[in-house]
Amino acid sequence: RYTLLRRIGNPADNASWREFAGLYEPVVYRLARRFGLQDADARDLTQDVLAAVMDAIRRWEPDAERGRFRTWLFALVRNKTIDAMRRRR
């Protein structure tokens, strides 16, 4: 929801972050597992992705041409997974 995404832009709004994490942490974890990461690595990546969202959300603006938030989140998970796999090699 756009309103939730706006609220998590305020780092002091802990309730919004808990709601956001409750919704998206399982999504990010499943994507990481689907991309081939083991459980512990997928959990670490999930935390990295959530931290990246926290850093970037204040600058994120909805843009129909660039896609939805979930599209951006999927790309973030994919890119961080690729980075993690490169580091493991």
Secondary structure, 3 states (H helix, E strand, C coil): CHHHHHHCCCCCCHHHHHHHHHHHHHHHHHHHHHCCCCHHHHHHHHHHHHHHHHHHCCCCCCECCCECHHHHHHHHHHHHHHHHHHHHC
